[in-house]
Amino acid sequence: MKKKVVLASASPRRRELLKLIFDEFTVCVSDVEETVPDGISPCDTPEYLARLKAEDIAKKYPESLVLGADTVVLAGGKILGKPKTQADAFAMLKLLSGRTHKVITGCAAVYEGKTYSFGVRTDVEFFDLTDSEINNYIKTGEPFDKAGGYGIQSKGAVFVKKINGDYYNVVGLPVSALKKFTEKIIPDFASIF
């Protein structure tokens, strides 16, 4: 009998990417408060938040494989979240201009009462951006639902000089790493999912 897979994420990009691994899954968005305790480094934050979300939803789906994910953009030692205003978006993109930043996605799986997690890092280098380029991009509205204020899979792609690591990780879900990770923690993965 096939087991149910539940994605604990509101991200439409993660939904699309998870279809590359699973033909069927349910989406159940966690409303857990995403507060990070002192002592957790910016690099470990996405894995912590992924676990938090997956464990929250696993309470509702104890017989399922529950997957959580969280992506952060790190530049200058700071986490860049989703910009709230045009000024926020401009400041973020100006900070990323001509520099290399880190994109880290934390992934968590809750299965049979146990939580497993891992993180994937991709380095992204931007071209030098003019103020005009940044302002024109902000006018598209794209920056406001994306960590770091850009989408590599859409118009923000023109800012990217090069990446070192998994492209899909920057979009929001390291597909190949998640599949291999899931197969490792669930030995009979292919027969029950």
Phi, psi and omega in degrees: 000135181288140176268153180277142175249134180235128176261121181265063182207143178270353186291121176294332178291320178295322178301314180296317181291325180294335176297342177286343180253314185241133177289325182227138173199162178253147175251128176222111186277130178282140175251020179296143179289124184272067179260131181257123180293156174302147177098348177266123184288159176305324179293330181268350183302313183296324178292319177301312182292325177297317178297316180303312182292316181296318180294325177297312182287330179298335177297327180275337183230065186293340181266003186251169168269115181253126182246133175236153178210153176209137182240135174233151172252127181245125177217133180060031180076005181245148173278127175259112180277207176274128181295141181264334183227169176298321179297320175302309182300316180298313181299319180296311183293327176295320178296322182281338184304127176069012184233167173257133176234167180257139169242121181239126174249126173265136178236142178224147176230132172247123183215126180052042174082000180248145179251133178234148179205162176201167178230150178233136181244136173232135175266131182237126177253130178263149166292166170292130183252138175277160177301323180296316178299316180296313181296321178295322177293318179300323179297338178288341182085354183299322188296340196281348176242025184228133175302135181080353175080018177211157176241115181293336183272003180225219186299336177294348179301330183290347178275343190274118177280314176195161174232152174234103182132199186279118178302314184296335174299321180291326177292328176140357179204115179285089192303306185294319179296321179294319179296312180296320178299314182294319178296328180288320183277342179236093186303324180263030184313308186297330183273342183246357178236000000 
